[in-house]
Amino acid sequence: MHQSKPKMVLESDVFSKDNCVVFITLIDNIGTIRRMQNKFESLFGLDSKQSIGKNINIIMPSIIGKYHNKVLENYILKSGKNTENKME
């Protein structure tokens, strides 16, 4: 018998005033901050205008940040392979 995977349920609205969403690019200059919600400054203590154009790893512990771009690159490569396979 095939068991289906449980569906992940979001218990809160991602774009609520209590959350902070940061938009990064995965196309060119991978991980570059393009825009963010207003709470960015109060959560991370960084000026939001000065953070635009910088890499998302500025808000991560250095042990994670130094590997994060590679994780994003691997995600993009795997996504591309999955897309190519689906088109065959």
KOLGU-4560 file (N, C-alpha, C; in nm, 3 decimals, padded with zeros to 5 digits):
<recs>
<n_xx: 00.083 n_yy: -00.118 n_zz: 00.000 ca_xx: 00.000 ca_yy: 00.000 ca_zz: 00.000 c_xx: 00.088 c_yy: 00.125 c_zz: 00.000 mol: A seq: 1 type: MET>
<n_xx: 00.058 n_yy: 00.219 n_zz: -00.085 ca_xx: 00.136 ca_yy: 00.342 ca_zz: -00.099 c_xx: 00.090 c_yy: 00.445 c_zz: 00.004 mol: A seq: 2 type: HIS>
<n_xx: 00.185 n_yy: 00.490 n_zz: 00.085 ca_xx: 00.151 ca_yy: 00.593 ca_zz: 00.183 c_xx: 00.190 c_yy: 00.730 c_zz: 00.128 mol: A seq: 3 type: GLN>
<n_xx: 00.099 n_yy: 00.823 n_zz: 00.137 ca_xx: 00.132 ca_yy: 00.957 ca_zz: 00.089 c_xx: 00.207 c_yy: 01.034 c_zz: 00.196 mol: A seq: 4 type: SER>
<n_xx: 00.290 n_yy: 01.126 n_zz: 00.150 ca_xx: 00.365 ca_yy: 01.209 ca_zz: 00.242 c_xx: 00.271 c_yy: 01.309 c_zz: 00.308 mol: A seq: 5 type: LYS>
<n_xx: 00.294 n_yy: 01.336 n_zz: 00.435 ca_xx: 00.208 ca_yy: 01.437 ca_zz: 00.499 c_xx: 00.234 c_yy: 01.574 c_zz: 00.437 mol: A seq: 6 type: PRO>
<n_xx: 00.128 n_yy: 01.650 n_zz: 00.422 ca_xx: 00.140 ca_yy: 01.784 ca_zz: 00.365 c_xx: 00.185 c_yy: 01.880 c_zz: 00.474 mol: A seq: 7 type: LYS>
<n_xx: 00.278 n_yy: 01.970 n_zz: 00.435 ca_xx: 00.323 ca_yy: 02.071 ca_zz: 00.528 c_xx: 00.220 c_yy: 02.183 c_zz: 00.532 mol: A seq: 8 type: MET>
<n_xx: 00.180 n_yy: 02.218 n_zz: 00.649 ca_xx: 00.080 ca_yy: 02.322 ca_zz: 00.666 c_xx: 00.146 c_yy: 02.444 c_zz: 00.729 mol: A seq: 9 type: VAL>
<n_xx: 00.130 n_yy: 02.558 n_zz: 00.664 ca_xx: 00.182 ca_yy: 02.682 ca_zz: 00.721 c_xx: 00.082 c_yy: 02.733 c_zz: 00.822 mol: A seq: 10 type: LEU>
<n_xx: 00.129 n_yy: 02.750 n_zz: 00.944 ca_xx: 00.040 ca_yy: 02.795 ca_zz: 01.049 c_xx: 00.030 c_yy: 02.946 c_zz: 01.056 mol: A seq: 11 type: GLU>
<n_xx: 00.115 n_yy: 03.015 n_zz: 00.985 ca_xx: 00.108 ca_yy: 03.161 ca_zz: 00.986 c_xx: 00.128 c_yy: 03.212 c_zz: 00.845 mol: A seq: 12 type: SER>
<n_xx: 00.083 n_yy: 03.331 n_zz: 00.824 ca_xx: 00.099 ca_yy: 03.395 ca_zz: 00.695 c_xx: 00.244 c_yy: 03.440 c_zz: 00.680 mol: A seq: 13 type: ASP>
<n_xx: 00.313 n_yy: 03.391 n_zz: 00.578 ca_xx: 00.453 ca_yy: 03.423 ca_zz: 00.557 c_xx: 00.476 c_yy: 03.574 c_zz: 00.551 mol: A seq: 14 type: VAL>
<n_xx: 00.382 n_yy: 03.646 n_zz: 00.496 ca_xx: 00.398 ca_yy: 03.789 ca_zz: 00.478 c_xx: 00.332 c_yy: 03.871 c_zz: 00.590 mol: A seq: 15 type: PHE>
<n_xx: 00.309 n_yy: 03.809 n_zz: 00.704 ca_xx: 00.247 ca_yy: 03.884 ca_zz: 00.815 c_xx: 00.346 c_yy: 03.986 c_zz: 00.869 mol: A seq: 16 type: SER>
<n_xx: 00.295 n_yy: 04.081 n_zz: 00.946 ca_xx: 00.380 ca_yy: 04.186 ca_zz: 01.003 c_xx: 00.479 c_yy: 04.132 c_zz: 01.105 mol: A seq: 17 type: LYS>
<n_xx: 00.458 n_yy: 04.009 n_zz: 01.153 ca_xx: 00.547 ca_yy: 03.950 ca_zz: 01.252 c_xx: 00.664 c_yy: 03.874 c_zz: 01.190 mol: A seq: 18 type: ASP>
<n_xx: 00.665 n_yy: 03.858 n_zz: 01.060 ca_xx: 00.772 ca_yy: 03.786 ca_zz: 00.990 c_xx: 00.855 c_yy: 03.883 c_zz: 00.908 mol: A seq: 19 type: ASN>
<n_xx: 00.971 n_yy: 03.837 n_zz: 00.866 ca_xx: 01.056 ca_yy: 03.916 ca_zz: 00.778 c_xx: 01.096 c_yy: 03.829 c_zz: 00.660 mol: A seq: 20 type: CYS>
<n_xx: 01.053 n_yy: 03.867 n_zz: 00.542 ca_xx: 01.087 ca_yy: 03.794 ca_zz: 00.421 c_xx: 01.197 c_yy: 03.871 c_zz: 00.349 mol: A seq: 21 type: VAL>
<n_xx: 01.302 n_yy: 03.798 n_zz: 00.309 ca_xx: 01.413 ca_yy: 03.858 ca_zz: 00.235 c_xx: 01.414 c_yy: 03.791 c_zz: 00.098 mol: A seq: 22 type: VAL>
<n_xx: 01.413 n_yy: 03.872 n_zz: -00.007 ca_xx: 01.414 ca_yy: 03.821 ca_zz: -00.144 c_xx: 01.557 c_yy: 03.824 c_zz: -00.196 mol: A seq: 23 type: PHE>
<n_xx: 01.606 n_yy: 03.708 n_zz: -00.242 ca_xx: 01.740 ca_yy: 03.700 ca_zz: -00.299 c_xx: 01.729 c_yy: 03.653 c_zz: -00.443 mol: A seq: 24 type: ILE>
<n_xx: 01.835 n_yy: 03.672 n_zz: -00.518 ca_xx: 01.836 ca_yy: 03.625 ca_zz: -00.656 c_xx: 01.905 c_yy: 03.489 c_zz: -00.666 mol: A seq: 25 type: THR>
<n_xx: 01.853 n_yy: 03.405 n_zz: -00.754 ca_xx: 01.915 ca_yy: 03.276 ca_zz: -00.782 c_xx: 01.962 c_yy: 03.272 c_zz: -00.927 mol: A seq: 26 type: LEU>
<n_xx: 01.959 n_yy: 03.386 n_zz: -00.993 ca_xx: 01.992 ca_yy: 03.389 ca_zz: -01.135 c_xx: 02.136 c_yy: 03.436 c_zz: -01.157 mol: A seq: 27 type: ILE>
<n_xx: 02.164 n_yy: 03.559 n_zz: -01.125 ca_xx: 02.300 ca_yy: 03.610 ca_zz: -01.136 c_xx: 02.340 c_yy: 03.665 c_zz: -01.000 mol: A seq: 28 type: ASP>
<n_xx: 02.467 n_yy: 03.656 n_zz: -00.968 ca_xx: 02.515 ca_yy: 03.693 ca_zz: -00.834 c_xx: 02.431 c_yy: 03.622 c_zz: -00.728 mol: A seq: 29 type: ASN>
<n_xx: 02.438 n_yy: 03.490 n_zz: -00.731 ca_xx: 02.356 ca_yy: 03.404 ca_zz: -00.646 c_xx: 02.362 c_yy: 03.449 c_zz: -00.500 mol: A seq: 30 type: ILE>
<n_xx: 02.245 n_yy: 03.459 n_zz: -00.438 ca_xx: 02.235 ca_yy: 03.494 ca_zz: -00.297 c_xx: 02.232 c_yy: 03.642 c_zz: -00.268 mol: A seq: 31 type: GLY>
<n_xx: 02.230 n_yy: 03.724 n_zz: -00.373 ca_xx: 02.230 ca_yy: 03.869 ca_zz: -00.353 c_xx: 02.092 c_yy: 03.916 c_zz: -00.308 mol: A seq: 32 type: THR>
<n_xx: 02.090 n_yy: 03.997 n_zz: -00.203 ca_xx: 01.965 ca_yy: 04.051 ca_zz: -00.151 c_xx: 01.911 c_yy: 04.154 c_zz: -00.250 mol: A seq: 33 type: ILE>
<n_xx: 01.786 n_yy: 04.136 n_zz: -00.290 ca_xx: 01.722 ca_yy: 04.228 ca_zz: -00.383 c_xx: 01.623 c_yy: 04.320 c_zz: -00.312 mol: A seq: 34 type: ARG>
<n_xx: 01.552 n_yy: 04.267 n_zz: -00.214 ca_xx: 01.461 ca_yy: 04.349 ca_zz: -00.133 c_xx: 01.421 c_yy: 04.271 c_zz: -00.010 mol: A seq: 35 type: ARG>
<n_xx: 01.362 n_yy: 04.341 n_zz: 00.085 ca_xx: 01.320 ca_yy: 04.276 ca_zz: 00.209 c_xx: 01.208 c_yy: 04.355 c_zz: 00.272 mol: A seq: 36 type: MET>
<n_xx: 01.144 n_yy: 04.293 n_zz: 00.370 ca_xx: 01.037 ca_yy: 04.360 ca_zz: 00.442 c_xx: 01.095 c_yy: 04.457 c_zz: 00.545 mol: A seq: 37 type: GLN>
<n_xx: 01.009 n_yy: 04.542 n_zz: 00.597 ca_xx: 01.050 ca_yy: 04.648 ca_zz: 00.689 c_xx: 01.116 c_yy: 04.598 c_zz: 00.817 mol: A seq: 38 type: ASN>
<n_xx: 01.083 n_yy: 04.479 n_zz: 00.863 ca_xx: 01.137 ca_yy: 04.428 ca_zz: 00.990 c_xx: 01.285 c_yy: 04.390 c_zz: 00.980 mol: A seq: 39 type: LYS>
<n_xx: 01.342 n_yy: 04.391 n_zz: 00.863 ca_xx: 01.480 ca_yy: 04.349 ca_zz: 00.843 c_xx: 01.575 c_yy: 04.421 c_zz: 00.938 mol: A seq: 40 type: PHE>
<n_xx: 01.565 n_yy: 04.554 n_zz: 00.944 ca_xx: 01.656 ca_yy: 04.632 ca_zz: 01.028 c_xx: 01.644 c_yy: 04.596 c_zz: 01.175 mol: A seq: 41 type: GLU>
<n_xx: 01.522 n_yy: 04.584 n_zz: 01.224 ca_xx: 01.505 ca_yy: 04.555 ca_zz: 01.366 c_xx: 01.545 c_yy: 04.412 c_zz: 01.402 mol: A seq: 42 type: SER>
<n_xx: 01.529 n_yy: 04.318 n_zz: 01.310 ca_xx: 01.565 ca_yy: 04.179 ca_zz: 01.337 c_xx: 01.715 c_yy: 04.154 c_zz: 01.329 mol: A seq: 43 type: LEU>
<n_xx: 01.779 n_yy: 04.213 n_zz: 01.228 ca_xx: 01.919 ca_yy: 04.182 ca_zz: 01.203 c_xx: 02.015 c_yy: 04.294 c_zz: 01.240 mol: A seq: 44 type: PHE>
<n_xx: 01.962 n_yy: 04.412 n_zz: 01.272 ca_xx: 02.048 ca_yy: 04.523 ca_zz: 01.311 c_xx: 02.131 c_yy: 04.580 c_zz: 01.197 mol: A seq: 45 type: GLY>
<n_xx: 02.088 n_yy: 04.556 n_zz: 01.076 ca_xx: 02.158 ca_yy: 04.605 ca_zz: 00.957 c_xx: 02.068 c_yy: 04.702 c_zz: 00.882 mol: A seq: 46 type: LEU>
<n_xx: 02.125 n_yy: 04.806 n_zz: 00.828 ca_xx: 02.049 ca_yy: 04.901 ca_zz: 00.749 c_xx: 02.000 c_yy: 04.833 c_zz: 00.621 mol: A seq: 47 type: ASP>
<n_xx: 01.869 n_yy: 04.836 n_zz: 00.599 ca_xx: 01.813 ca_yy: 04.764 ca_zz: 00.485 c_xx: 01.861 c_yy: 04.821 c_zz: 00.352 mol: A seq: 48 type: SER>
<n_xx: 01.873 n_yy: 04.952 n_zz: 00.341 ca_xx: 01.918 ca_yy: 05.012 ca_zz: 00.214 c_xx: 02.062 c_yy: 04.975 c_zz: 00.183 mol: A seq: 49 type: LYS>
<n_xx: 02.146 n_yy: 04.967 n_zz: 00.285 ca_xx: 02.285 ca_yy: 04.929 ca_zz: 00.263 c_xx: 02.302 c_yy: 04.779 c_zz: 00.241 mol: A seq: 50 type: GLN>
<n_xx: 02.204 n_yy: 04.699 n_zz: 00.284 ca_xx: 02.212 ca_yy: 04.554 ca_zz: 00.268 c_xx: 02.171 c_yy: 04.508 c_zz: 00.128 mol: A seq: 51 type: SER>
<n_xx: 02.089 n_yy: 04.587 n_zz: 00.059 ca_xx: 02.050 ca_yy: 04.551 ca_zz: -00.077 c_xx: 02.175 c_yy: 04.548 c_zz: -00.165 mol: A seq: 52 type: ILE>
<n_xx: 02.188 n_yy: 04.439 n_zz: -00.240 ca_xx: 02.306 ca_yy: 04.421 ca_zz: -00.325 c_xx: 02.415 c_yy: 04.338 c_zz: -00.259 mol: A seq: 53 type: GLY>
<n_xx: 02.402 n_yy: 04.312 n_zz: -00.129 ca_xx: 02.500 ca_yy: 04.228 ca_zz: -00.059 c_xx: 02.447 c_yy: 04.086 c_zz: -00.054 mol: A seq: 54 type: LYS>
<n_xx: 02.537 n_yy: 03.993 n_zz: -00.024 ca_xx: 02.499 ca_yy: 03.852 ca_zz: -00.017 c_xx: 02.421 c_yy: 03.823 c_zz: 00.110 mol: A seq: 55 type: ASN>
<n_xx: 02.324 n_yy: 03.735 n_zz: 00.100 ca_xx: 02.238 ca_yy: 03.696 ca_zz: 00.213 c_xx: 02.319 c_yy: 03.641 c_zz: 00.330 mol: A seq: 56 type: ILE>
<n_xx: 02.440 n_yy: 03.594 n_zz: 00.305 ca_xx: 02.519 ca_yy: 03.537 ca_zz: 00.413 c_xx: 02.562 c_yy: 03.640 c_zz: 00.518 mol: A seq: 57 type: ASN>
<n_xx: 02.536 n_yy: 03.770 n_zz: 00.494 ca_xx: 02.569 ca_yy: 03.871 ca_zz: 00.595 c_xx: 02.482 c_yy: 03.856 c_zz: 00.720 mol: A seq: 58 type: ILE>
<n_xx: 02.370 n_yy: 03.784 n_zz: 00.709 ca_xx: 02.283 ca_yy: 03.767 ca_zz: 00.826 c_xx: 02.298 c_yy: 03.627 c_zz: 00.887 mol: A seq: 59 type: ILE>
<n_xx: 02.395 n_yy: 03.550 n_zz: 00.840 ca_xx: 02.415 ca_yy: 03.413 ca_zz: 00.889 c_xx: 02.541 c_yy: 03.404 c_zz: 00.972 mol: A seq: 60 type: MET>
<n_xx: 02.544 n_yy: 03.307 n_zz: 01.062 ca_xx: 02.671 ca_yy: 03.281 ca_zz: 01.130 c_xx: 02.776 c_yy: 03.243 c_zz: 01.024 mol: A seq: 61 type: PRO>
<n_xx: 02.899 n_yy: 03.283 n_zz: 01.045 ca_xx: 03.003 ca_yy: 03.261 ca_zz: 00.943 c_xx: 03.021 c_yy: 03.114 c_zz: 00.908 mol: A seq: 62 type: SER>
<n_xx: 03.002 n_yy: 03.024 n_zz: 01.003 ca_xx: 03.018 ca_yy: 02.881 ca_zz: 00.976 c_xx: 02.917 c_yy: 02.832 c_zz: 00.871 mol: A seq: 63 type: ILE>
<n_xx: 02.800 n_yy: 02.893 n_zz: 00.866 ca_xx: 02.698 ca_yy: 02.859 ca_zz: 00.767 c_xx: 02.717 c_yy: 02.943 c_zz: 00.641 mol: A seq: 64 type: ILE>
<n_xx: 02.741 n_yy: 03.070 n_zz: 00.659 ca_xx: 02.752 ca_yy: 03.163 ca_zz: 00.546 c_xx: 02.858 c_yy: 03.125 c_zz: 00.445 mol: A seq: 65 type: GLY>
<n_xx: 02.969 n_yy: 03.068 n_zz: 00.494 ca_xx: 03.077 ca_yy: 03.036 ca_zz: 00.400 c_xx: 03.040 c_yy: 02.921 c_zz: 00.306 mol: A seq: 66 type: LYS>
<n_xx: 02.938 n_yy: 02.842 n_zz: 00.339 ca_xx: 02.893 ca_yy: 02.732 ca_zz: 00.254 c_xx: 02.761 c_yy: 02.759 c_zz: 00.183 mol: A seq: 67 type: TYR>
<n_xx: 02.693 n_yy: 02.864 n_zz: 00.220 ca_xx: 02.557 ca_yy: 02.887 ca_zz: 00.173 c_xx: 02.547 c_yy: 02.903 c_zz: 00.022 mol: A seq: 68 type: HIS>
<n_xx: 02.637 n_yy: 02.979 n_zz: -00.041 ca_xx: 02.630 ca_yy: 02.996 ca_zz: -00.187 c_xx: 02.645 c_yy: 02.863 c_zz: -00.259 mol: A seq: 69 type: ASN>
<n_xx: 02.729 n_yy: 02.776 n_zz: -00.205 ca_xx: 02.746 ca_yy: 02.643 ca_zz: -00.267 c_xx: 02.616 c_yy: 02.563 c_zz: -00.257 mol: A seq: 70 type: LYS>
<n_xx: 02.546 n_yy: 02.575 n_zz: -00.146 ca_xx: 02.417 ca_yy: 02.508 ca_zz: -00.129 c_xx: 02.319 c_yy: 02.560 c_zz: -00.233 mol: A seq: 71 type: VAL>
<n_xx: 02.316 n_yy: 02.692 n_zz: -00.252 ca_xx: 02.227 ca_yy: 02.751 ca_zz: -00.353 c_xx: 02.264 c_yy: 02.704 c_zz: -00.493 mol: A seq: 72 type: LEU>
<n_xx: 02.393 n_yy: 02.702 n_zz: -00.523 ca_xx: 02.439 ca_yy: 02.656 ca_zz: -00.655 c_xx: 02.398 c_yy: 02.511 c_zz: -00.679 mol: A seq: 73 type: GLU>
<n_xx: 02.415 n_yy: 02.425 n_zz: -00.579 ca_xx: 02.375 ca_yy: 02.284 ca_zz: -00.591 c_xx: 02.225 c_yy: 02.272 c_zz: -00.613 mol: A seq: 74 type: ASN>
<n_xx: 02.147 n_yy: 02.353 n_zz: -00.542 ca_xx: 02.002 ca_yy: 02.353 ca_zz: -00.560 c_xx: 01.966 c_yy: 02.388 c_zz: -00.705 mol: A seq: 75 type: TYR>
<n_xx: 02.030 n_yy: 02.491 n_zz: -00.757 ca_xx: 02.001 ca_yy: 02.534 ca_zz: -00.894 c_xx: 02.039 c_yy: 02.425 c_zz: -00.993 mol: A seq: 76 type: ILE>
<n_xx: 02.155 n_yy: 02.364 n_zz: -00.974 ca_xx: 02.197 ca_yy: 02.256 ca_zz: -01.065 c_xx: 02.100 c_yy: 02.139 c_zz: -01.061 mol: A seq: 77 type: LEU>
<n_xx: 02.059 n_yy: 02.098 n_zz: -00.942 ca_xx: 01.967 ca_yy: 01.985 ca_zz: -00.930 c_xx: 01.830 c_yy: 02.020 c_zz: -00.986 mol: A seq: 78 type: LYS>
<n_xx: 01.786 n_yy: 02.143 n_zz: -00.966 ca_xx: 01.657 ca_yy: 02.186 ca_zz: -01.021 c_xx: 01.662 c_yy: 02.184 c_zz: -01.172 mol: A seq: 79 type: SER>
<n_xx: 01.771 n_yy: 02.228 n_zz: -01.229 ca_xx: 01.787 ca_yy: 02.229 ca_zz: -01.374 c_xx: 01.786 c_yy: 02.089 c_zz: -01.431 mol: A seq: 80 type: GLY>
<n_xx: 01.853 n_yy: 01.996 n_zz: -01.362 ca_xx: 01.854 ca_yy: 01.857 ca_zz: -01.407 c_xx: 01.715 c_yy: 01.798 c_zz: -01.400 mol: A seq: 81 type: LYS>
<n_xx: 01.641 n_yy: 01.830 n_zz: -01.293 ca_xx: 01.504 ca_yy: 01.779 ca_zz: -01.281 c_xx: 01.417 c_yy: 01.834 c_zz: -01.391 mol: A seq: 82 type: ASN>
<n_xx: 01.435 n_yy: 01.961 n_zz: -01.425 ca_xx: 01.357 ca_yy: 02.023 ca_zz: -01.530 c_xx: 01.389 c_yy: 01.959 c_zz: -01.665 mol: A seq: 83 type: THR>
<n_xx: 01.519 n_yy: 01.934 n_zz: -01.690 ca_xx: 01.557 ca_yy: 01.870 ca_zz: -01.816 c_xx: 01.499 c_yy: 01.730 c_zz: -01.826 mol: A seq: 84 type: GLU>
<n_xx: 01.502 n_yy: 01.657 n_zz: -01.717 ca_xx: 01.448 ca_yy: 01.520 ca_zz: -01.718 c_xx: 01.299 c_yy: 01.519 c_zz: -01.744 mol: A seq: 85 type: ASN>
<n_xx: 01.228 n_yy: 01.614 n_zz: -01.691 ca_xx: 01.084 ca_yy: 01.620 ca_zz: -01.710 c_xx: 01.049 c_yy: 01.653 c_zz: -01.854 mol: A seq: 86 type: LYS>
<n_xx: 01.138 n_yy: 01.724 n_zz: -01.923 ca_xx: 01.109 ca_yy: 01.764 ca_zz: -02.060 c_xx: 01.140 c_yy: 01.653 c_zz: -02.159 mol: A seq: 87 type: MET>
<n_xx: 01.216 n_yy: 01.552 n_zz: -02.118 ca_xx: 01.255 ca_yy: 01.444 ca_zz: -02.211 c_xx: 01.141 c_yy: 01.352 c_zz: -02.239 mol: A seq: 88 type: GLU>
</recs>
